[in-house]
Amino acid sequence: MTTSVLVVDDEALLRTAFSSLIDAEDDLEVVGEAANGRQAVELATRLSPDVVVMDVRMPVMDGIEATRQITSARRSRVLILTTFDLDEYVFEALRAGASGFALKSRPLDELLSAIRTVAAGEALLAPSVTRRLIAHFAGQARTQKPQETRAPQGLAELTEREREVLALVAQGLSNAELAQTLHVSLPTAKTHVSRILTKLGARDRTQLVVLAYESGLATTL
């Protein structure tokens, strides 16, 4: 199966480089390019790509707002690609609905793996970003009063086992690591995650992490 990709960056040379790299892969296909967030939203609406590779700082409309509009329609997953490894971009992009966050400073070959990971519904966060994300939300939850945290819709529908799985997902565990930790088969681990995604109305694992920590849920499980 071929994964369709929309490349969004205000620098023409980078758009060309990314598009050429992606199109050279048999299982990936660039279906469009955009130079700003507004164009990205228009093309995503018309083309419904599987993955949008999204720059953050752009004219007309930035990548975070474009991500918010694209993911609200639930058509595509967004991979944020930026030069700036800063908390404000990480947190805002994830809250906006991004499925992953990668740095332009990394080798271009890693972009291909990132696209495939996001297309498959897996979380994609650089290790340093994951650590800071968890620390940020965990610290935020400790300082908030109970009434200030908002439980995700559908939380009451989770079984005790699913709550346990969600806590582990929030720690960044993969399906294979879940299976090993819980002493279950890999298909069983995948089934647990799939059911949690459905019950909480989340797009992917990254959104499960955000829901778990932003609501304070992960610190109480």
Buried (B, 14 or more C-beta within 10 A) or exposed (E): EEBBBBBBBBEEEBBEBBBEBBEEBEEBBBBBBBBBBBBBBBBBEEBBBBBBBBBBEBEEBBBBBBBBBBBEEEBBBBBBBBEEBEEEBBBBBBBBBBBBBBBBEEEEEEBBEBBBBBBBBBBBBBEEBBEBBBEBBBEBBEEEEEEEBEEBEBBEEBEEBBBBBBBBBBBBBBBEBBBEBBEBEEEBBBBBBEBBBEBBEBBBBBBBBBBBBBBBBBBEE
